[in-house]
Amino acid sequence: MRIGKRFWALVLVISVTLMVGCGKVSEADKTDDKPQTLDDKVNAIVADMTLPEKVGQMVMIGIHGTEINDDSRYMLNQYHIGGVIFFDRNLQSAEQTKKLTADLQAQAAKVPLFIAIDEEGGPVARGKDFIEPPPAAQSIGQSGDNTQAEAWAQKTGSRLKDLGINVNFAPVADVGPNPREYSTDGQTAAKFVAAAAQGYESAHVIYALKHFPGIGRGLVDSHIDRSEISATKDELMAQDLVPFKEIIANHSPENFMIMVSHLVYPALDKDHTASLSAAVQTKLLRQELGFNGVIVTDSLEMGAVSKYGDFRDLGVQAIQAGADIALVCHEYPRETAVYLGLLDAVEKGVISEERINESVKRIVKMKMLHQQ
């Protein structure tokens, strides 16, 4: 009988101990219960992606037609393309554009698409029948009133967002005498670019500063061939780079991209265009200026680069230089070649998957912050 009482007493003590232990939350449990940060969510999404899906996020393409079709559907699904850029060939009416953007987004698997456009205003404007084009940057700059730049950016951004377009490749941050540029003076141009940046942010649309490190001094159209900017690095820093430095220093990198040009800047890199130059993208833009956001190339179909390289190699060179997105605007075979060349380079170890992950995390984070 004594043994029985002792046994049941021991059972009772153990039971109480276990109950108390179950009711206590360990520090590890507390950590597990913490809400996920945005970075945690981004890391989880990227970890769940296959390599072909990651590579697809790093390619933005142009499509043909005013509605989704077998060709565009194939490109998006077969190559997991992460972004589309619109031209007038895609834009018929507001209703048609809204349907096209919605149909394209319906093809996106794990994260939304970037859907982009060049709606600078002046000589570069798309869909003029239903998107009111802003005045040329030069005319806004000559007014001396930078609030005009902010107002037009907010108005344009809001219209694009309503159409399902979430990226505008504007404002032009170049310093020069052309209609696309606000001013020939770096400090003045920076004020207008900063005002435009504020306008786009108010409209919750991603914008892109172009064309780093500045093409205002250029004399040859990059669509046709490459040319050189003879300025010294000090001259570039004192003038051409001022608008870029202003936005990098004072705005969140999740709100804007930087588009790199196809010009050669011998003071920075005498052998490569900025779009293919690690000295320009990684050393200057990333390390010296501290930009941690998304870098996109100008279209790799432009003569300044396409005349001098194979499309399977151009995307690889751009990513090796520091770009996050290779832009290919027009022909499906060329877009395919850029994607396959990049995928092959990663599979062969020419580009590490760790390097790919860096870019994809930037892209996914920006997309998550700017979901419609």
Order of alpha helices (4+ residues) and beta strands (2+ residues): alpha-alpha-alpha-alpha-beta-alpha-beta-alpha-beta-alpha-alpha-beta-alpha-beta-alpha-beta-beta-beta-beta-alpha-alpha-beta-alpha-alpha
